[in-house]
């Protein structure tokens, strides 16, 4: 079973602090990783993707990938109350399809609940 | 506006009464999929489709059927719903397999209760 593990939380951080969300994955063959944000009762929204080891920054968000440790993280700088949501980590695992339409299916973690307090 | 629509948004039904949840996207995406989300279990894929007339099982396909007769539509069919199919369902679409693309759009969700 290809698993993606996240701490369910809740992770509570004060407004303006850095929130650090972590994720580990079991399939060493995973090549792509994604972070989705999901507000309560709403659909998931893709906020970051990362494919190579290292850091990738987009505004207040930084995704970090360490394939040797099978570890992905999401840092949110200057956290705001509007960042309070559940964050889903997903890994592209398991070859699907063939030829030009081949790729990886997504395997989601169960999500980490983040609460940013004013 | 690029979007994925699902209908109905909320449905309460009884065991054994066939139902269909529709999903439509207006982005000409090839890949569509259905997920269910349950507390403590996260988001799990039910079925996916890589193009018209091409569908395959995801992680939890039992009790569900799908069809992809047109590129834009991907309905989810529950032939004989049971209470364990009470869940929040999401349809999603992307131009390519979501594991290799930065773009995957989710529909607003359908909350299904089977009594």
HADDOCK unambig.tbl for C-alpha pairs under 7 A between the chains (distance, minus, plus):
assign (segid A and resid 32 and name CA) (segid B and resid 99 and name CA) 6.21 0.50 0.50
assign (segid A and resid 32 and name CA) (segid B and resid 100 and name CA) 6.62 0.50 0.50
assign (segid A and resid 42 and name CA) (segid B and resid 108 and name CA) 6.41 0.50 0.50
assign (segid A and resid 43 and name CA) (segid B and resid 106 and name CA) 6.11 0.50 0.50
assign (segid A and resid 43 and name CA) (segid B and resid 107 and name CA) 6.60 0.50 0.50
assign (segid A and resid 43 and name CA) (segid B and resid 108 and name CA) 5.40 0.50 0.50
assign (segid A and resid 43 and name CA) (segid B and resid 109 and name CA) 6.34 0.50 0.50
assign (segid A and resid 44 and name CA) (segid B and resid 106 and name CA) 6.48 0.50 0.50
assign (segid A and resid 49 and name CA) (segid B and resid 102 and name CA) 6.35 0.50 0.50
assign (segid A and resid 92 and name CA) (segid B and resid 99 and name CA) 4.29 0.50 0.50
assign (segid A and resid 103 and name CA) (segid B and resid 97 and name CA) 5.92 0.50 0.50
assign (segid A and resid 103 and name CA) (segid B and resid 99 and name CA) 6.32 0.50 0.50
assign (segid A and resid 103 and name CA) (segid B and resid 100 and name CA) 6.00 0.50 0.50
assign (segid A and resid 104 and name CA) (segid B and resid 97 and name CA) 6.46 0.50 0.50
assign (segid A and resid 104 and name CA) (segid B and resid 99 and name CA) 4.52 0.50 0.50
assign (segid A and resid 104 and name CA) (segid B and resid 100 and name CA) 6.42 0.50 0.50
assign (segid A and resid 105 and name CA) (segid B and resid 97 and name CA) 6.77 0.50 0.50
assign (segid A and resid 105 and name CA) (segid B and resid 98 and name CA) 6.56 0.50 0.50
assign (segid A and resid 105 and name CA) (segid B and resid 99 and name CA) 5.25 0.50 0.50
assign (segid A and resid 106 and name CA) (segid B and resid 98 and name CA) 6.40 0.50 0.50
assign (segid A and resid 106 and name CA) (segid B and resid 99 and name CA) 5.30 0.50 0.50
assign (segid A and resid 108 and name CA) (segid B and resid 43 and name CA) 6.10 0.50 0.50
assign (segid A and resid 109 and name CA) (segid B and resid 42 and name CA) 6.46 0.50 0.50
assign (segid A and resid 110 and name CA) (segid B and resid 40 and name CA) 6.72 0.50 0.50
assign (segid A and resid 110 and name CA) (segid B and resid 41 and name CA) 6.08 0.50 0.50
assign (segid A and resid 110 and name CA) (segid B and resid 42 and name CA) 4.08 0.50 0.50
assign (segid A and resid 110 and name CA) (segid B and resid 43 and name CA) 6.80 0.50 0.50
assign (segid A and resid 111 and name CA) (segid B and resid 42 and name CA) 6.86 0.50 0.50
